[in-house]
């Protein structure tokens, strides 16, 4: 997925820094990614540590991480079920087609008519199979994650879902094929949560805490509201031109509240090593972060320049690259 703040390109650097700082083997360590997003960093450490604890407040993130992190055993029926989903006759009474496709009269065009119908068809079938007992929880989240990622590939947007494009772009015109969200197999059990980070931090403990909170005032629930709608598949009245749903508003996206929330998180973190990945253009300055973190132990900072994420080609940006800071605390 194209994802704001994605750490795919920085993942090797982050992995190397964490591994070097912690030192020794990681196979007996508990690693927590408490702002998981699409789970990029958690997926890397899943094969290295004893247990990954993954968390994100957004429903789409929970679905994706529930599959990629918590699923760890082979699902024998996976390919057969995906094939069945792809061959189901399309229905025209689903929520996505009615509210987010042009042919339904909604005046919104997040998906082509065919792809909107297919998303609905697959989503309803996955839910029906779960209620019938045809699939278990692990299979349910595998199929739903596969649907979310496949739908995202054919979305008629400039990467995020704050708005749709006037005309269908080439990728959005292609018929959606639901492809597998293949996860790492191993013998370890992992945990995935969907809680507010500052609440969850009081309930868990481990060795390595990785923090990747939002950098700015753009709320993820607004940017990815369509994915939340597919994941939840609930009934609500879409609002405005973009069909927005009510969404969670994080304190980490609020200038007046971010520092207090961040210090609260650090204070109550029962982890020996804490790593904060944060952009140089974020709401918190590196000096503010250092001031808070060094109250609780030995502090260090490393940085890496990298290419900026661009949600679209029309917006003006200050520079083509940014610095990613990795703030390090040995608590």
N, C-alpha and C positions, 0 to 999 in steps of 0.2 A: 504493500500500500504506500501511496504518497502520503506522508504524514508529517505535520508540523512538529519540529523538534526531534524528528527521527534520528536515532543514533547509529544507523546502519553504517554510514561512512566513518564514524568515529569509534565503532565498537571494538576494533582491534586495539586501538590506542587506550581506550578505557580498560579493556581486559588486561592489557600488559601493565598498566599503572597499578591497578588493584592487586594483581597477582604479585607484583614486585613489592608493594608496600606491606601486604599481609605476610608474605614470605612463607616458604614451606609448602607442603601439600594442602590442597583445599578439600580433599575428599571427606573430611570430618567436619566441615564448616556448614553453617546455616547462612544462606545468602538471601537478603530481602530487597526486592525492587518495589518500593511502595507507591511510586507514580508510574506504573508500568507502561501505559499507552498500548502499543502493539507488542510489547514484551520482548523487544530486541535483545536487551542486555540479559534479562532473565533466561532467555533461550540459550545464550552462550554459556552461562554458568550452570545451567541445568545438568550438563554432562560432566561438570567439574566438581560439584559440591555434594554434600550429603542431602541437602534439601533446599529448594527455592521456595520462598514465600513471595507471592506476587499479588499486587493490589492496584486497583484503579476504581474510581467512583463511577466511571461511565460504563453503561451496559454493554456497548459494543466491545469495549476493551476487555471487560470481564469474559465475554464469550470467547474472544480470540485467545486470551491467556488461559482460560479454563481448558481450551483445547491444547495449545502449544506447551503449556507448563504442566498442568495437572495430569493430562493424559500422558501415560508413559508405557502402556501395554498395547500390543498389536490388536487392531480391530478387524477380525476376519471378514466381516460383511461390508467393509467400507466401500470397496470398489463397486460391488453389486448395487448397493443403495444409491451411490452417486449416479450410476448409470440409470437406475430407475427414476431418480429425480429429473434427470435430463430428458427423459422420454415421456414424461407425463403430459397429457393434453392440457393446453393452456386454458385457464379460467379467466373470466372477465369481471368477476365480482370482488376482487381483492382490494385491499386498502392502498397499496402503492400505485396500482394502475388508476384507481379512481381519483387519487389526490395528487399524484406527481408525474402523470403522463399527459401529453397534449391531447391525444385522441379521446380521452374520457371527458373532455370539456373543462378540465381543471385550470387551464391556462398556465400550467407548470410543466416543464419538460426536463426533469432530472434524469429520466430514462426514456428510451424509445418505447413505443407502445408494446412491442413484442417482449422486450426485456422486462418491462414493468409487470406484465402478465406472468412471465416466467418466475420472477422473484416471488410474487404472490403464491403461485402454484406450488413452488418448492417450500416456501415458508409454512404454508398451511399443511402440506403433507408431513413435514418434519414434526410439527406440533401434533398432528393426528397420530403419527406413528408412536410418539412418546406416550400419549394418552392411552393408546391401545396396548402398550407394553411390547410393541414390536422392536423398540430400541431402548437401550439403557442410557443413563446420564452421559457416559463417556461418548457414546455414539451420537447422541443428540448434539452435544457441543462441537464435535468434529464436523457434523453435517452443517450446523448453523454457522460455524466459523468459515467453512468452505463457501457457503452461500454469501456471507458478508464480503469476503475478499474477492469473490468472483463478480458480485454486483458492483463493487467499487471500481473494478477494471473497465466497466462499460458505462459508468456514470457520466452524464453530460454536464460536467463542471470543470472549472479551472483548479482542480485538485481538492479544494474544500467545498463544503455544501452550504456556504453562506448565500450562494446564488447559483442559478442554473444558466447555461448558455442559450442564446436566442435560437441558434440553429444547432442541430445535432452534429457534433464533431465526429471525425471518422471512426474513432474507437467506440463511440456510443452507438454507432450504426451497426456494429457487428453483433450478431446473435450471441447472447451470453451462454457460455459453457461452464457449468459448475465444476471447478477443478478442486482436487483435494488439498486441504491445509495439512500437509504432512508434518507430523511432530516427531521429536527425538524420542527414541525408545531407550529406556533404562530400567533398572530394578528399584530405583528410589521413589518414594512417595513425596509429592509436593503439594503445596497449599495455595489456593487462589481465592482472593477476597474481593468484594465490592463494597468498600467502606470509606468513609472520610479518613484521610491519612492520620490526622491528629487524634482521632478516636482509636484507630487500630493500633497505633504505636504504643498505647498503654496496655495492650493485650498480648503482645508478642515479644520475643527476644531472640537473639541470634548472635552471629559473629560479624557479619559484614552487612551494612545498610547502605544501599545505593539510592540516592535521591536525584530525581530528574523532574522537578515541578515545572508548571507553566512559567514562561519567562515574562509574559506581557499581559495586557488586558484582554486579549482575545480568548474567550471562553471556549473550551473544547466541546462542550455540549451544544453550542451553537454551530461551530464549524463542522461538526459531524452528526447533526441531528437526524439526518436520513438513516444513517447506520444504526443509531439508537432506535429509530422507529422500526426498522427491519428486525432488530434484535428483540425488542419488546413485543412488537406486533399487537399493540393495544389500540383501543378506540379512543380517539380524541378529535377535536376540531382543529385542523391545521390553521395557523394564523398568518395573515398577510400574503404578500406576493410569493414569498419563498416557502410558505407552508410550515413555518416554524412551530415547534412544540415547546412547552415549558422545559427549561433545562437547569441543571445544577450550576450555581455560580461560586466558583472557588475563591477563597480568600487569597490564594497565591496569585490571582489576577487583579487584585485590588491594592493600589499603592498604599492606602492608609492602613491595611491590615496584614500585608504580607510579612513584615518583619516580626510582628508579634506571633503570627502563626508559625513562622520558621523557627524562632527561638523555642517555642513550646515543643515543637517536634524534636529538636536537638536535646532539650532538657530531659524529656521522658524516653528517649531512645535507649533501650537496654542492649546496645551493640558496642563491641570493642572498637570497630573501625567504621567510620562514616565517610562516604564519598558523595559530594554534591557536584553534579554537572550543571553548569549555569552559563548562560550567554553573556557576553560583555555589554549587550544592549538591554539587559533585563531590568525589572523594576527594582531589584536590590543591587547595590553596587558591590564590587568586590571588597571594598573596605568595610562596608556594613556587615557583610557575611563574615569576614575575618574577625571583626569585633565580637560577634555573637559566638562563633565557633571556638575561638581561643579561650573563652571562659570555661570550657568544659574539657580541655585537654591540650595535647600537643597538635599544633596546626601547621599545615603546609599548603602550597598552591602550585599547580602546574597549569600550562595553557597550550592550546594548539589552534593554529589558524586553519579555517576550512571554508569551503564555498557556502554561501548563504542559501537557505531554503527559500524558494520563491513560489508563492501560491499561485501567482499569475504573472503575465508579462506586461500588464498595464500599470501596475502599482510602481511608484518611484521608491527606490531604496537608497539608503545612505552610502552603501558600499557593496561590492560584489562578494566580499568575504567578511567573516566575523571571527571572533576569538571564542573558543569554548574553554571555560575555566573548569578545572577539576579541583575543588576545595577538599582538603583531606584532614580528617580529625582522628587522632588516636585518643579515644576517650578514656 
